[in-house]
Amino acid sequence: MITTSGLGGDGPAEGAADGAAGGTAAYGPADGRLVALYQELRRRGVSNLPEVAEGLGLAAEEYERCRAELIALGLIVPTTRTHATIADVRNAAWRPDADTVAAVDPEIALLRLLDRERARLREHLAEADQAYGTLETLAGTFLRASVLAGSEVEVEALTDYRRIQQALDDIIDVMQESSASMYPGGPSREVHDVTLARDRRRLEQGIRVRAIYAHEHATRPDVAELLDARSELGAEIRVAAVVPLNMIIIDQQYALLPIRPEDARKGAILARGRALVRSYLGLFEHCWHTAVPYGSGAAAERGGDGLSEQQRAALRMLATGMKDEKIARNLGVSLRTVSRMLSELMQELGATSRFEAGVRAVRMGWLD
């Protein structure tokens, strides 16, 4: 004999809604058994569900599954052999007589299901509105609209590595215009894929991406591979003889830099607000304009191979602003020799003046 436990235990309407939302019902014909059971229930109108299922030869497991699906779909409701009102059906405290159920027209069941889903959607929207209001209040407390407007600044010291990574992910996620970063050390291979994925996503959104690397690390094969890949994606990459510190600037609104530039392990500073971030951006722009574009000029930038000691000495003196005559005397060569040598070096460096040639040679690390 098939038995059942509390057909209407949680209230028919609530049980049906929960079943539909929670995915406990399969909502399938179950090899025709579900359809056959429902058709027989429809034919009878009001009947004892276990008796009908037994008459169709349903096993206990099949019965339980079909019963759950029919309730979830709202195709049957617990009732009495006389009458049950809608208030009874929706009342969680109400209990039907044993296992008596009434079959519901499919069209009616569908309309009721849609009505329940609309009510559920309204509840979700209300919850979302409440969550939005809470987050807006928190944002007003911790970020303040005045910070975003640029009238004030906030500085947060981060000493936990996980918090630093989270802060970095957060500011990158809200980026809309540009990113500017510089790295005195070479990145580890473990971050290459993450860096390229970020570049690809930002560049596809039309965001300008700029980065400065130290030339001594740009010659490493693994770093050069990353810089080549970033350049191919469309990122603007430059290299410099000296990069003062790690720094990432997002939209002129956020800046992430080390607490102690000489020891990145000591933590980082997250600065918010244009008034302060503009100062860091000024430092970046200075380094950017004194750096060399990565790519076509990389061979010259990567160390000035082939310079003689005499040429290096001439460039060092030139960088100090020394006149050609004094350079010739110090080197023990003629003035014509110095002029020719410096002209050749200027052409190789792409400099428009001799002083600029000396400065660019120092910047590129040719005289290290």
Stockholm file with secondary structure:
# STOCKHOLM 1.0

chainA/1-368         MITTSGLGGDGPAEGAADGAAGGTAAYGPADGRLVALYQELRRRGVSNLPEVAEGLGLAAEEYERCRAELIALGLIVPTTRTHATIADVRNAAWRPDADTVAAVDPEIALLRLLDRERARLREHLAEADQAYGTLETLAGTFLRASVLAGSEVEVEALTDYRRIQQALDDIIDVMQESSASMYPGGPSREVHDVTLARDRRRLEQGIRVRAIYAHEHATRPDVAELLDARSELGAEIRVAAVVPLNMIIIDQQYALLPIRPEDARKGAILARGRALVRSYLGLFEHCWHTAVPYGSGAAAERGGDGLSEQQRAALRMLATGMKDEKIARNLGVSLRTVSRMLSELMQELGATSRFEAGVRAVRMGWLD
#=GR chainA/1-368 SS CCCCSCTTTTCHHHHHHHHHHHTCCCCSCTTTHHHHHHHHHHHHSEEEHHHHHHHTTCCHHHHHHHHHHHHHTTSEEECCSSCCCHHHHHCTTCCCSTTEEEECCHHHHHHHHHHHHHHHHHHHHHHHHHHHHHHHHHHHHHTCHHHHHTSCCEEEEECCHHHHHHHHHHHHHTCCSEEEEEESSCCCGGGHHHHHHHHHHHHHTTCEEEEEEEHHHHTSHHHHHHHHHHHHHTCEEEEESCCCCCEEEETTTEEEEESSTTCGGGCEEEEESHHHHHHHHHHHHHHHHHSEETTTTHHHHTTCTTCCHHHHHHHHHHHTTCCHHHHHHHHTSCHHHHHHHHHHHHHHHTCSSHHHHHHHHHHTTTTC
#=GC SS_cons         CCCCSCTTTTCHHHHHHHHHHHTCCCCSCTTTHHHHHHHHHHHHSEEEHHHHHHHTTCCHHHHHHHHHHHHHTTSEEECCSSCCCHHHHHCTTCCCSTTEEEECCHHHHHHHHHHHHHHHHHHHHHHHHHHHHHHHHHHHHHTCHHHHHTSCCEEEEECCHHHHHHHHHHHHHTCCSEEEEEESSCCCGGGHHHHHHHHHHHHHTTCEEEEEEEHHHHTSHHHHHHHHHHHHHTCEEEEESCCCCCEEEETTTEEEEESSTTCGGGCEEEEESHHHHHHHHHHHHHHHHHSEETTTTHHHHTTCTTCCHHHHHHHHHHHTTCCHHHHHHHHTSCHHHHHHHHHHHHHHHTCSSHHHHHHHHHHTTTTC
//
